[in-house]
Amino acid sequence: MNTYPVLLTAQEAADILRVSRWRIYDLIAQNVIPAVRLGRQVRIPRDKLWELIQAQRQAM
């Protein structure tokens, strides 16, 4: 996971989770995935996405 930048684009997060970019935007809107807005751009903190993945794995 450390090979990715600190702030991920929606497409990079989608590639990691193997979902569509629009699904990432939907999850951001639902506050499932935390995001940082920089003007019109949306970035997902890599560490927060990793924490979400780990939490979902432990819930299984």
C-alpha distance matrix in Angstrom:
0.0 3.8 5.4 5.9 9.0 9.8 11.8 11.1 14.1 15.4 15.1 11.4 11.0 13.7 12.1 9.1 11.9 14.4 17.0 19.1 18.6 21.8 20.4 17.7 20.6 22.6 20.1 20.0 23.8 24.0 21.9 19.4 16.5 17.0 17.4 18.8 21.7 22.6 25.9 25.5 21.8 19.3 15.8 13.3 11.6 7.9 8.7 11.5 9.9 7.7 11.2 12.9 11.2 12.0 15.5 16.2 15.5 17.9 20.4 20.8
3.8 0.0 3.8 5.3 7.4 8.2 11.2 11.4 14.8 16.9 16.8 13.0 13.2 16.3 14.8 12.3 15.3 17.8 20.1 21.9 20.9 24.1 23.1 20.0 22.6 24.9 22.5 21.8 25.6 26.1 23.6 21.6 18.4 18.2 18.2 18.8 21.7 22.1 25.5 25.6 21.9 19.7 16.0 14.0 11.8 8.4 9.0 12.5 11.9 10.0 13.1 15.4 14.3 14.8 18.1 19.3 18.7 20.7 23.4 24.2
5.4 3.8 0.0 3.8 6.7 9.2 11.6 11.1 13.9 16.2 15.3 11.6 12.9 15.6 13.5 11.7 15.3 17.0 19.5 20.9 19.9 23.4 22.9 20.1 22.6 25.2 23.2 22.6 26.4 27.2 25.2 23.2 19.9 19.9 19.3 19.8 22.1 22.1 25.4 25.2 21.4 19.6 16.2 14.8 13.3 10.1 11.9 15.1 13.8 12.5 16.0 17.7 16.3 17.4 20.7 21.4 20.8 23.3 25.7 26.2
5.9 5.3 3.8 0.0 3.8 6.6 8.1 7.3 10.2 12.6 12.1 8.4 9.7 12.7 11.3 9.8 13.3 15.2 17.2 18.2 16.7 20.1 19.8 16.8 19.1 21.8 20.1 19.2 22.9 24.0 22.0 20.4 16.8 16.7 15.8 16.3 18.5 18.6 21.8 21.4 17.7 15.9 12.5 11.3 10.3 7.4 10.1 12.8 11.4 11.1 14.7 15.9 15.0 16.7 19.6 20.2 20.3 22.8 24.9 25.5
9.0 7.4 6.7 3.8 0.0 3.8 5.4 6.1 9.2 12.3 12.6 9.5 10.8 14.2 13.5 12.5 15.6 17.7 19.0 19.4 17.3 20.5 20.5 17.2 18.7 21.8 20.2 18.6 22.2 23.7 21.4 20.4 16.7 15.7 14.2 13.9 15.9 15.6 18.9 19.0 15.3 13.9 10.4 10.0 8.7 7.1 10.0 12.5 12.0 12.5 15.5 16.9 16.8 18.5 21.0 21.9 22.5 24.8 26.7 27.7
9.8 8.2 9.2 6.6 3.8 0.0 3.8 6.5 10.0 12.9 14.2 11.3 11.5 15.3 15.3 13.8 16.3 19.0 19.9 20.5 18.2 20.9 20.7 17.0 18.3 21.2 19.2 17.2 20.7 22.0 19.3 18.6 14.9 13.3 12.0 11.5 14.1 14.2 17.8 18.4 14.9 13.0 9.3 8.4 6.0 5.3 7.4 9.9 10.4 11.1 13.5 15.1 15.8 17.2 19.3 20.8 21.7 23.5 25.3 26.9
11.8 11.2 11.6 8.1 5.4 3.8 0.0 3.8 6.8 9.7 11.6 9.5 9.6 13.2 14.0 13.1 15.2 17.6 18.0 18.0 15.3 17.7 17.8 14.1 15.0 18.1 16.5 14.2 17.5 19.3 16.8 16.5 12.7 11.1 9.1 8.5 10.7 10.9 14.4 14.8 11.2 9.2 5.5 5.4 4.6 5.6 8.7 9.7 9.9 11.8 14.0 14.8 15.8 17.9 19.5 20.5 22.0 24.0 25.3 26.9
11.1 11.4 11.1 7.3 6.1 6.5 3.8 0.0 3.8 6.5 7.9 5.8 6.2 9.6 10.4 10.0 12.1 14.2 14.5 14.4 11.9 14.6 14.8 11.3 12.6 15.8 14.5 12.8 16.3 18.0 16.2 15.5 11.7 11.2 9.3 9.8 11.6 12.2 15.2 14.5 10.8 8.6 5.3 4.9 6.2 6.1 9.8 10.4 9.1 11.3 14.1 14.1 14.6 17.2 19.0 19.3 20.7 23.2 24.2 25.4
14.1 14.8 13.9 10.2 9.2 10.0 6.8 3.8 0.0 3.8 5.3 5.2 6.3 8.5 9.9 10.8 12.5 13.8 13.3 12.3 9.3 11.9 13.0 9.8 10.5 14.1 13.7 12.0 15.0 17.3 16.2 15.8 12.3 12.2 9.7 10.2 10.8 11.3 13.5 12.1 8.4 6.7 5.0 6.4 9.1 9.6 13.3 13.2 11.5 14.2 16.8 16.2 16.6 19.7 21.1 20.9 22.6 25.4 26.0 26.9
15.4 16.9 16.2 12.6 12.3 12.9 9.7 6.5 3.8 0.0 3.8 5.5 5.1 6.0 8.6 9.9 10.5 11.5 10.3 9.0 5.8 8.3 9.2 6.2 7.1 10.6 10.5 9.5 12.4 14.6 14.1 13.5 10.5 11.4 9.4 11.0 11.4 12.9 14.6 12.4 9.3 7.0 6.6 7.0 10.5 11.0 14.4 13.5 11.2 14.3 16.6 15.1 15.5 19.0 20.0 19.2 21.2 24.1 24.2 25.0
15.1 16.8 15.3 12.1 12.6 14.2 11.6 7.9 5.3 3.8 0.0 3.8 5.4 4.9 6.1 8.6 9.8 9.8 9.2 7.8 5.3 8.9 10.1 8.1 9.8 12.9 13.1 12.8 15.6 17.6 17.4 16.4 13.5 14.8 13.1 14.5 14.9 15.8 17.4 15.0 11.9 10.4 9.8 10.1 13.0 12.6 16.2 15.9 13.1 15.5 18.4 16.9 16.5 20.0 21.5 20.4 21.8 25.1 25.4 25.6
11.4 13.0 11.6 8.4 9.5 11.3 9.5 5.8 5.2 5.5 3.8 0.0 3.8 5.4 5.1 6.3 8.7 9.5 10.2 10.2 8.5 12.1 12.4 9.8 12.1 15.0 14.3 14.0 17.3 18.8 18.0 16.5 13.3 14.4 13.0 14.4 15.6 16.4 18.7 17.0 13.4 11.5 9.6 9.1 11.1 9.8 13.4 13.8 11.0 12.7 16.0 15.2 14.5 17.7 19.7 18.9 20.0 23.1 24.0 24.3
11.0 13.2 12.9 9.7 10.8 11.5 9.6 6.2 6.3 5.1 5.4 3.8 0.0 3.8 5.4 5.1 6.2 8.2 8.5 9.2 7.8 10.8 10.1 7.2 10.1 12.5 11.1 11.1 14.6 15.7 14.8 12.9 9.9 11.4 10.9 13.1 14.8 16.5 18.9 17.2 13.9 11.1 9.1 7.3 9.5 8.3 11.5 11.1 7.9 10.1 13.0 11.7 11.2 14.7 16.3 15.4 16.9 19.9 20.5 21.0
13.7 16.3 15.6 12.7 14.2 15.3 13.2 9.6 8.5 6.0 4.9 5.4 3.8 0.0 3.8 5.4 5.2 5.5 5.0 5.6 5.3 8.5 7.7 6.2 9.4 11.4 10.7 11.7 14.7 15.7 15.7 13.7 11.4 13.7 13.3 15.8 17.0 18.7 20.6 18.3 15.3 12.8 11.8 10.5 13.1 12.1 15.0 14.2 10.8 12.8 15.6 13.6 12.6 16.3 17.7 16.1 17.4 20.8 20.9 20.9
12.1 14.8 13.5 11.3 13.5 15.3 14.0 10.4 9.9 8.6 6.1 5.1 5.4 3.8 0.0 3.8 5.5 4.9 6.7 7.8 8.2 11.7 11.2 10.0 13.2 15.1 14.4 15.4 18.5 19.3 19.2 16.9 14.5 16.6 16.2 18.3 19.7 20.9 23.0 20.9 17.6 15.5 13.9 12.7 14.6 12.7 15.6 15.7 12.2 13.3 16.6 15.2 13.4 16.8 18.8 17.2 17.8 21.4 22.0 21.6
9.1 12.3 11.7 9.8 12.5 13.8 13.1 10.0 10.8 9.9 8.6 6.3 5.1 5.4 3.8 0.0 3.8 5.6 8.0 10.3 10.7 13.8 12.4 10.7 14.2 15.8 14.2 15.2 18.6 18.9 18.2 15.5 13.1 15.2 15.4 17.8 19.8 21.4 23.9 22.2 18.8 16.1 13.9 11.8 12.8 10.4 12.7 13.1 9.5 9.8 13.2 12.1 10.0 13.2 15.5 14.2 14.6 18.0 19.0 18.8
11.9 15.3 15.3 13.3 15.6 16.3 15.2 12.1 12.5 10.5 9.8 8.7 6.2 5.2 5.5 3.8 0.0 3.8 5.5 8.7 9.9 12.2 10.0 8.9 12.7 13.5 11.7 13.5 16.7 16.5 16.2 13.2 11.5 14.4 15.3 18.2 20.2 22.3 24.6 22.7 19.6 16.6 14.9 12.5 14.0 12.1 13.9 13.3 9.4 10.3 12.9 10.8 8.7 12.2 13.9 11.9 12.7 16.2 16.6 16.2
14.4 17.8 17.0 15.2 17.7 19.0 17.6 14.2 13.8 11.5 9.8 9.5 8.2 5.5 4.9 5.6 3.8 0.0 3.8 6.9 9.2 11.7 10.0 10.0 13.6 14.4 13.5 15.6 18.3 18.4 18.8 16.0 14.5 17.5 18.0 20.8 22.3 24.2 26.1 23.7 20.8 18.3 17.1 15.2 17.1 15.3 17.5 16.9 13.2 14.0 16.7 14.5 12.3 15.7 17.3 14.8 15.4 19.1 19.2 18.3
17.0 20.1 19.5 17.2 19.0 19.9 18.0 14.5 13.3 10.3 9.2 10.2 8.5 5.0 6.7 8.0 5.5 3.8 0.0 3.8 6.6 8.3 6.4 7.4 10.7 11.1 10.8 13.2 15.4 15.7 16.6 14.2 13.1 16.3 16.6 19.6 20.7 22.8 24.3 21.7 19.2 16.7 16.2 14.7 17.2 16.2 18.5 17.3 13.6 15.3 17.5 14.8 13.4 17.1 18.0 15.4 16.7 20.3 19.7 19.1
19.1 21.9 20.9 18.2 19.4 20.5 18.0 14.4 12.3 9.0 7.8 10.2 9.2 5.6 7.8 10.3 8.7 6.9 3.8 0.0 3.8 5.3 5.1 6.7 9.0 9.9 10.8 12.7 14.5 15.5 16.8 15.2 14.0 16.8 16.3 18.9 19.3 21.2 22.3 19.3 17.1 15.1 15.4 14.7 17.8 17.4 20.1 18.8 15.4 17.7 19.9 17.2 16.4 20.2 20.9 18.5 20.2 23.6 22.9 22.5
18.6 20.9 19.9 16.7 17.3 18.2 15.3 11.9 9.3 5.8 5.3 8.5 7.8 5.3 8.2 10.7 9.9 9.2 6.6 3.8 0.0 3.8 5.4 5.1 6.6 8.8 10.0 10.8 12.6 14.5 15.4 14.4 12.6 14.8 13.6 15.8 15.9 17.6 18.5 15.6 13.4 11.5 12.1 12.1 15.6 15.7 18.7 17.4 14.4 17.2 19.5 17.1 16.8 20.6 21.3 19.6 21.5 24.7 24.2 24.4
21.8 24.1 23.4 20.1 20.5 20.9 17.7 14.6 11.9 8.3 8.9 12.1 10.8 8.5 11.7 13.8 12.2 11.7 8.3 5.3 3.8 0.0 3.8 5.3 5.0 6.2 8.7 9.8 10.5 12.4 14.2 13.7 12.7 15.0 14.1 16.4 16.1 18.2 18.6 15.4 14.0 12.2 13.7 13.8 17.4 18.1 20.8 18.9 16.2 19.3 20.9 18.1 18.4 22.1 22.2 20.3 22.7 25.7 24.6 24.9
20.4 23.1 22.9 19.8 20.5 20.7 17.8 14.8 13.0 9.2 10.1 12.4 10.1 7.7 11.2 12.4 10.0 10.0 6.4 5.1 5.4 3.8 0.0 3.8 5.4 4.9 6.2 8.6 9.7 10.5 12.3 11.0 10.6 13.6 13.6 16.6 17.0 19.7 20.6 17.8 16.1 13.6 14.3 13.4 16.7 17.1 19.3 17.1 14.2 17.1 18.4 15.3 15.4 19.1 19.0 16.8 19.3 22.2 21.0 21.2
17.7 20.0 20.1 16.8 17.2 17.0 14.1 11.3 9.8 6.2 8.1 9.8 7.2 6.2 10.0 10.7 8.9 10.0 7.4 6.7 5.1 5.3 3.8 0.0 3.8 5.3 5.1 6.2 8.6 9.8 10.5 9.3 7.7 10.3 10.1 13.1 13.9 16.5 17.9 15.5 13.4 10.4 10.7 9.6 12.9 13.5 15.8 13.7 11.0 14.2 15.7 12.9 13.5 17.2 17.3 15.7 18.3 21.1 20.3 21.0
20.6 22.6 22.6 19.1 18.7 18.3 15.0 12.6 10.5 7.1 9.8 12.1 10.1 9.4 13.2 14.2 12.7 13.6 10.7 9.0 6.6 5.0 5.4 3.8 0.0 3.8 5.5 5.0 6.2 8.7 9.8 10.0 8.8 10.5 9.5 12.0 11.9 14.6 15.4 12.8 11.4 8.8 10.4 10.3 14.0 15.4 17.8 15.4 13.4 17.0 18.1 15.4 16.6 20.2 19.9 18.6 21.5 24.0 23.0 24.0
22.6 24.9 25.2 21.8 21.8 21.2 18.1 15.8 14.1 10.6 12.9 15.0 12.5 11.4 15.1 15.8 13.5 14.4 11.1 9.9 8.8 6.2 4.9 5.3 3.8 0.0 3.8 5.4 5.1 6.3 8.7 8.8 9.1 11.5 11.6 14.5 14.6 17.8 18.4 15.8 14.9 12.2 13.7 13.0 16.3 17.7 19.5 16.6 14.7 18.1 18.6 15.4 16.7 20.2 19.2 17.6 20.8 23.1 21.5 22.5
20.1 22.5 23.2 20.1 20.2 19.2 16.5 14.5 13.7 10.5 13.1 14.3 11.1 10.7 14.4 14.2 11.7 13.5 10.8 10.8 10.0 8.7 6.2 5.1 5.5 3.8 0.0 3.8 5.4 5.0 6.2 5.2 5.7 8.7 9.8 13.3 14.4 17.8 19.1 17.2 15.6 12.4 12.8 11.2 14.0 15.1 16.4 13.4 11.5 14.8 15.0 11.7 13.3 16.6 15.5 14.1 17.4 19.5 18.1 19.4
20.0 21.8 22.6 19.2 18.6 17.2 14.2 12.8 12.0 9.5 12.8 14.0 11.1 11.7 15.4 15.2 13.5 15.6 13.2 12.7 10.8 9.8 8.6 6.2 5.0 5.4 3.8 0.0 3.8 5.4 5.0 5.8 4.9 6.2 6.5 9.8 10.8 14.3 15.6 14.1 12.7 9.3 10.1 8.9 11.8 13.8 15.2 12.2 11.1 14.8 14.9 12.3 14.5 17.6 16.7 16.1 19.4 21.3 20.2 22.0
23.8 25.6 26.4 22.9 22.2 20.7 17.5 16.3 15.0 12.4 15.6 17.3 14.6 14.7 18.5 18.6 16.7 18.3 15.4 14.5 12.6 10.5 9.7 8.6 6.2 5.1 5.4 3.8 0.0 3.8 5.4 7.7 8.2 9.1 9.3 11.9 11.9 15.5 16.1 14.3 13.9 11.2 12.9 12.4 15.3 17.6 18.9 15.6 14.8 18.5 18.3 15.5 17.8 20.8 19.4 18.7 22.2 23.8 22.3 24.0
24.0 26.1 27.2 24.0 23.7 22.0 19.3 18.0 17.3 14.6 17.6 18.8 15.7 15.7 19.3 18.9 16.5 18.4 15.7 15.5 14.5 12.4 10.5 9.8 8.7 6.3 5.0 5.4 3.8 0.0 3.8 5.4 7.7 9.4 11.0 14.1 14.9 18.6 19.5 18.0 17.3 14.3 15.3 13.9 16.3 18.2 18.9 15.3 14.5 17.8 17.0 13.9 16.3 19.0 17.1 16.2 19.9 21.2 19.3 21.2
21.9 23.6 25.2 22.0 21.4 19.3 16.8 16.2 16.2 14.1 17.4 18.0 14.8 15.7 19.2 18.2 16.2 18.8 16.6 16.8 15.4 14.2 12.3 10.5 9.8 8.7 6.2 5.0 5.4 3.8 0.0 3.8 5.4 6.1 8.4 11.5 13.1 16.9 18.4 17.5 16.5 13.1 13.4 11.6 13.4 15.6 15.8 12.1 12.1 15.4 14.3 11.6 14.6 17.0 15.1 15.0 18.7 19.7 18.3 20.7
19.4 21.6 23.2 20.4 20.4 18.6 16.5 15.5 15.8 13.5 16.4 16.5 12.9 13.7 16.9 15.5 13.2 16.0 14.2 15.2 14.4 13.7 11.0 9.3 10.0 8.8 5.2 5.8 7.7 5.4 3.8 0.0 3.8 6.5 9.4 13.1 15.2 18.8 20.7 19.6 17.9 14.3 13.9 11.3 12.8 14.1 14.2 10.6 9.8 12.7 11.7 8.5 11.2 13.6 11.8 11.4 15.0 16.3 14.9 17.0
16.5 18.4 19.9 16.8 16.7 14.9 12.7 11.7 12.3 10.5 13.5 13.3 9.9 11.4 14.5 13.1 11.5 14.5 13.1 14.0 12.6 12.7 10.6 7.7 8.8 9.1 5.7 4.9 8.2 7.7 5.4 3.8 0.0 3.8 6.4 10.1 12.6 15.9 18.2 17.2 15.1 11.3 10.4 7.6 9.2 10.6 11.2 7.9 6.9 10.4 10.1 7.6 10.2 13.0 12.1 12.1 15.3 16.9 16.4 18.4
17.0 18.2 19.9 16.7 15.7 13.3 11.1 11.2 12.2 11.4 14.8 14.4 11.4 13.7 16.6 15.2 14.4 17.5 16.3 16.8 14.8 15.0 13.6 10.3 10.5 11.5 8.7 6.2 9.1 9.4 6.1 6.5 3.8 0.0 3.8 7.1 10.0 13.4 15.9 15.7 13.7 10.0 8.8 6.4 7.4 9.9 10.3 7.0 7.7 11.2 10.6 9.3 12.4 14.6 13.9 14.7 17.8 19.0 18.8 21.2
17.4 18.2 19.3 15.8 14.2 12.0 9.1 9.3 9.7 9.4 13.1 13.0 10.9 13.3 16.2 15.4 15.3 18.0 16.6 16.3 13.6 14.1 13.6 10.1 9.5 11.6 9.8 6.5 9.3 11.0 8.4 9.4 6.4 3.8 0.0 3.8 6.5 9.7 12.3 12.1 10.0 6.4 5.6 4.6 6.6 9.9 11.3 8.9 9.4 13.0 13.3 12.3 14.9 17.4 17.2 17.9 20.7 22.3 22.2 24.4
18.8 18.8 19.8 16.3 13.9 11.5 8.5 9.8 10.2 11.0 14.5 14.4 13.1 15.8 18.3 17.8 18.2 20.8 19.6 18.9 15.8 16.4 16.6 13.1 12.0 14.5 13.3 9.8 11.9 14.1 11.5 13.1 10.1 7.1 3.8 0.0 3.8 6.5 9.5 10.3 8.3 5.8 5.1 6.1 7.4 11.1 12.6 11.0 12.1 15.4 15.9 15.5 18.1 20.3 20.3 21.3 24.0 25.5 25.7 27.9
21.7 21.7 22.1 18.5 15.9 14.1 10.7 11.6 10.8 11.4 14.9 15.6 14.8 17.0 19.7 19.8 20.2 22.3 20.7 19.3 15.9 16.1 17.0 13.9 11.9 14.6 14.4 10.8 11.9 14.9 13.1 15.2 12.6 10.0 6.5 3.8 0.0 3.8 5.9 6.8 5.7 4.6 6.3 8.8 10.8 14.2 16.2 14.6 15.3 18.8 19.4 18.8 21.2 23.7 23.7 24.3 27.1 28.7 28.7 30.8
22.6 22.1 22.1 18.6 15.6 14.2 10.9 12.2 11.3 12.9 15.8 16.4 16.5 18.7 20.9 21.4 22.3 24.2 22.8 21.2 17.6 18.2 19.7 16.5 14.6 17.8 17.8 14.3 15.5 18.6 16.9 18.8 15.9 13.4 9.7 6.5 3.8 0.0 3.8 6.0 5.1 6.2 7.5 10.8 12.4 15.6 17.8 16.9 17.7 20.8 21.9 21.6 23.8 26.2 26.6 27.3 29.9 31.6 31.8 33.9
25.9 25.5 25.4 21.8 18.9 17.8 14.4 15.2 13.5 14.6 17.4 18.7 18.9 20.6 23.0 23.9 24.6 26.1 24.3 22.3 18.5 18.6 20.6 17.9 15.4 18.4 19.1 15.6 16.1 19.5 18.4 20.7 18.2 15.9 12.3 9.5 5.9 3.8 0.0 3.8 5.5 8.0 10.5 13.9 15.9 19.0 21.4 20.3 20.8 24.1 25.1 24.5 26.7 29.3 29.5 30.0 32.7 34.5 34.5 36.4
25.5 25.6 25.2 21.4 19.0 18.4 14.8 14.5 12.1 12.4 15.0 17.0 17.2 18.3 20.9 22.2 22.7 23.7 21.7 19.3 15.6 15.4 17.8 15.5 12.8 15.8 17.2 14.1 14.3 18.0 17.5 19.6 17.2 15.7 12.1 10.3 6.8 6.0 3.8 0.0 3.8 6.7 10.0 13.4 16.2 19.0 21.7 20.4 20.3 23.8 25.0 23.9 25.8 28.8 29.0 29.0 31.7 33.8 33.6 35.2
21.8 21.9 21.4 17.7 15.3 14.9 11.2 10.8 8.4 9.3 11.9 13.4 13.9 15.3 17.6 18.8 19.6 20.8 19.2 17.1 13.4 14.0 16.1 13.4 11.4 14.9 15.6 12.7 13.9 17.3 16.5 17.9 15.1 13.7 10.0 8.3 5.7 5.1 5.5 3.8 0.0 3.8 6.6 10.2 13.0 15.6 18.5 17.6 17.2 20.5 22.1 21.2 22.8 25.8 26.3 26.4 28.9 31.1 31.1 32.7
19.3 19.7 19.6 15.9 13.9 13.0 9.2 8.6 6.7 7.0 10.4 11.5 11.1 12.8 15.5 16.1 16.6 18.3 16.7 15.1 11.5 12.2 13.6 10.4 8.8 12.2 12.4 9.3 11.2 14.3 13.1 14.3 11.3 10.0 6.4 5.8 4.6 6.2 8.0 6.7 3.8 0.0 3.8 6.8 10.0 12.6 15.4 14.1 13.6 17.1 18.5 17.5 19.2 22.2 22.6 22.7 25.2 27.4 27.4 29.0
15.8 16.0 16.2 12.5 10.4 9.3 5.5 5.3 5.0 6.6 9.8 9.6 9.1 11.8 13.9 13.9 14.9 17.1 16.2 15.4 12.1 13.7 14.3 10.7 10.4 13.7 12.8 10.1 12.9 15.3 13.4 13.9 10.4 8.8 5.6 5.1 6.3 7.5 10.5 10.0 6.6 3.8 0.0 3.8 6.5 9.0 11.9 11.1 10.8 14.0 15.7 15.2 16.8 19.5 20.3 20.7 22.9 25.1 25.5 27.2
13.3 14.0 14.8 11.3 10.0 8.4 5.4 4.9 6.4 7.0 10.1 9.1 7.3 10.5 12.7 11.8 12.5 15.2 14.7 14.7 12.1 13.8 13.4 9.6 10.3 13.0 11.2 8.9 12.4 13.9 11.6 11.3 7.6 6.4 4.6 6.1 8.8 10.8 13.9 13.4 10.2 6.8 3.8 0.0 3.8 6.1 8.7 7.6 7.1 10.4 11.9 11.5 13.1 15.7 16.5 17.1 19.3 21.3 21.9 23.6
11.6 11.8 13.3 10.3 8.7 6.0 4.6 6.2 9.1 10.5 13.0 11.1 9.5 13.1 14.6 12.8 14.0 17.1 17.2 17.8 15.6 17.4 16.7 12.9 14.0 16.3 14.0 11.8 15.3 16.3 13.4 12.8 9.2 7.4 6.6 7.4 10.8 12.4 15.9 16.2 13.0 10.0 6.5 3.8 0.0 3.8 5.5 5.4 6.4 8.7 10.1 10.8 12.6 14.4 15.5 16.9 18.7 20.3 21.4 23.4
7.9 8.4 10.1 7.4 7.1 5.3 5.6 6.1 9.6 11.0 12.6 9.8 8.3 12.1 12.7 10.4 12.1 15.3 16.2 17.4 15.7 18.1 17.1 13.5 15.4 17.7 15.1 13.8 17.6 18.2 15.6 14.1 10.6 9.9 9.9 11.1 14.2 15.6 19.0 19.0 15.6 12.6 9.0 6.1 3.8 0.0 3.8 5.5 5.2 6.2 8.7 10.0 10.7 12.4 14.3 15.5 16.7 18.6 20.2 21.7
8.7 9.0 11.9 10.1 10.0 7.4 8.7 9.8 13.3 14.4 16.2 13.4 11.5 15.0 15.6 12.7 13.9 17.5 18.5 20.1 18.7 20.8 19.3 15.8 17.8 19.5 16.4 15.2 18.9 18.9 15.8 14.2 11.2 10.3 11.3 12.6 16.2 17.8 21.4 21.7 18.5 15.4 11.9 8.7 5.5 3.8 0.0 3.8 5.4 5.0 6.2 8.7 9.8 10.5 12.2 14.3 15.3 16.5 18.4 20.4
11.5 12.5 15.1 12.8 12.5 9.9 9.7 10.4 13.2 13.5 15.9 13.8 11.1 14.2 15.7 13.1 13.3 16.9 17.3 18.8 17.4 18.9 17.1 13.7 15.4 16.6 13.4 12.2 15.6 15.3 12.1 10.6 7.9 7.0 8.9 11.0 14.6 16.9 20.3 20.4 17.6 14.1 11.1 7.6 5.4 5.5 3.8 0.0 3.8 5.4 5.0 6.2 8.7 9.8 10.5 12.4 14.3 15.4 16.5 18.8
9.9 11.9 13.8 11.4 12.0 10.4 9.9 9.1 11.5 11.2 13.1 11.0 7.9 10.8 12.2 9.5 9.4 13.2 13.6 15.4 14.4 16.2 14.2 11.0 13.4 14.7 11.5 11.1 14.8 14.5 12.1 9.8 6.9 7.7 9.4 12.1 15.3 17.7 20.8 20.3 17.2 13.6 10.8 7.1 6.4 5.2 5.4 3.8 0.0 3.8 5.4 5.0 6.3 8.7 9.9 10.7 12.5 14.4 15.4 17.1
7.7 10.0 12.5 11.1 12.5 11.1 11.8 11.3 14.2 14.3 15.5 12.7 10.1 12.8 13.3 9.8 10.3 14.0 15.3 17.7 17.2 19.3 17.1 14.2 17.0 18.1 14.8 14.8 18.5 17.8 15.4 12.7 10.4 11.2 13.0 15.4 18.8 20.8 24.1 23.8 20.5 17.1 14.0 10.4 8.7 6.2 5.0 5.4 3.8 0.0 3.8 5.4 5.1 6.2 8.6 9.9 10.6 12.4 14.3 15.8
11.2 13.1 16.0 14.7 15.5 13.5 14.0 14.1 16.8 16.6 18.4 16.0 13.0 15.6 16.6 13.2 12.9 16.7 17.5 19.9 19.5 20.9 18.4 15.7 18.1 18.6 15.0 14.9 18.3 17.0 14.3 11.7 10.1 10.6 13.3 15.9 19.4 21.9 25.1 25.0 22.1 18.5 15.7 11.9 10.1 8.7 6.2 5.0 5.4 3.8 0.0 3.8 5.4 5.1 6.1 8.6 9.8 10.6 12.3 14.6
12.9 15.4 17.7 15.9 16.9 15.1 14.8 14.1 16.2 15.1 16.9 15.2 11.7 13.6 15.2 12.1 10.8 14.5 14.8 17.2 17.1 18.1 15.3 12.9 15.4 15.4 11.7 12.3 15.5 13.9 11.6 8.5 7.6 9.3 12.3 15.5 18.8 21.6 24.5 23.9 21.2 17.5 15.2 11.5 10.8 10.0 8.7 6.2 5.0 5.4 3.8 0.0 3.8 5.5 5.1 6.2 8.6 10.0 10.6 12.8
11.2 14.3 16.3 15.0 16.8 15.8 15.8 14.6 16.6 15.5 16.5 14.5 11.2 12.6 13.4 10.0 8.7 12.3 13.4 16.4 16.8 18.4 15.4 13.5 16.6 16.7 13.3 14.5 17.8 16.3 14.6 11.2 10.2 12.4 14.9 18.1 21.2 23.8 26.7 25.8 22.8 19.2 16.8 13.1 12.6 10.7 9.8 8.7 6.3 5.1 5.4 3.8 0.0 3.8 5.5 5.2 6.2 8.8 10.0 11.1
12.0 14.8 17.4 16.7 18.5 17.2 17.9 17.2 19.7 19.0 20.0 17.7 14.7 16.3 16.8 13.2 12.2 15.7 17.1 20.2 20.6 22.1 19.1 17.2 20.2 20.2 16.6 17.6 20.8 19.0 17.0 13.6 13.0 14.6 17.4 20.3 23.7 26.2 29.3 28.8 25.8 22.2 19.5 15.7 14.4 12.4 10.5 9.8 8.7 6.2 5.1 5.5 3.8 0.0 3.8 5.4 5.1 6.3 8.7 10.2
15.5 18.1 20.7 19.6 21.0 19.3 19.5 19.0 21.1 20.0 21.5 19.7 16.3 17.7 18.8 15.5 13.9 17.3 18.0 20.9 21.3 22.2 19.0 17.3 19.9 19.2 15.5 16.7 19.4 17.1 15.1 11.8 12.1 13.9 17.2 20.3 23.7 26.6 29.5 29.0 26.3 22.6 20.3 16.5 15.5 14.3 12.2 10.5 9.9 8.6 6.1 5.1 5.5 3.8 0.0 3.8 5.4 5.2 6.2 8.9
16.2 19.3 21.4 20.2 21.9 20.8 20.5 19.3 20.9 19.2 20.4 18.9 15.4 16.1 17.2 14.2 11.9 14.8 15.4 18.5 19.6 20.3 16.8 15.7 18.6 17.6 14.1 16.1 18.7 16.2 15.0 11.4 12.1 14.7 17.9 21.3 24.3 27.3 30.0 29.0 26.4 22.7 20.7 17.1 16.9 15.5 14.3 12.4 10.7 9.9 8.6 6.2 5.2 5.4 3.8 0.0 3.8 5.5 5.1 6.6
15.5 18.7 20.8 20.3 22.5 21.7 22.0 20.7 22.6 21.2 21.8 20.0 16.9 17.4 17.8 14.6 12.7 15.4 16.7 20.2 21.5 22.7 19.3 18.3 21.5 20.8 17.4 19.4 22.2 19.9 18.7 15.0 15.3 17.8 20.7 24.0 27.1 29.9 32.7 31.7 28.9 25.2 22.9 19.3 18.7 16.7 15.3 14.3 12.5 10.6 9.8 8.6 6.2 5.1 5.4 3.8 0.0 3.8 5.4 5.5
17.9 20.7 23.3 22.8 24.8 23.5 24.0 23.2 25.4 24.1 25.1 23.1 19.9 20.8 21.4 18.0 16.2 19.1 20.3 23.6 24.7 25.7 22.2 21.1 24.0 23.1 19.5 21.3 23.8 21.2 19.7 16.3 16.9 19.0 22.3 25.5 28.7 31.6 34.5 33.8 31.1 27.4 25.1 21.3 20.3 18.6 16.5 15.4 14.4 12.4 10.6 10.0 8.8 6.3 5.2 5.5 3.8 0.0 3.8 5.4
20.4 23.4 25.7 24.9 26.7 25.3 25.3 24.2 26.0 24.2 25.4 24.0 20.5 20.9 22.0 19.0 16.6 19.2 19.7 22.9 24.2 24.6 21.0 20.3 23.0 21.5 18.1 20.2 22.3 19.3 18.3 14.9 16.4 18.8 22.2 25.7 28.7 31.8 34.5 33.6 31.1 27.4 25.5 21.9 21.4 20.2 18.4 16.5 15.4 14.3 12.3 10.6 10.0 8.7 6.2 5.1 5.4 3.8 0.0 3.8
20.8 24.2 26.2 25.5 27.7 26.9 26.9 25.4 26.9 25.0 25.6 24.3 21.0 20.9 21.6 18.8 16.2 18.3 19.1 22.5 24.4 24.9 21.2 21.0 24.0 22.5 19.4 22.0 24.0 21.2 20.7 17.0 18.4 21.2 24.4 27.9 30.8 33.9 36.4 35.2 32.7 29.0 27.2 23.6 23.4 21.7 20.4 18.8 17.1 15.8 14.6 12.8 11.1 10.2 8.9 6.6 5.5 5.4 3.8 0.0
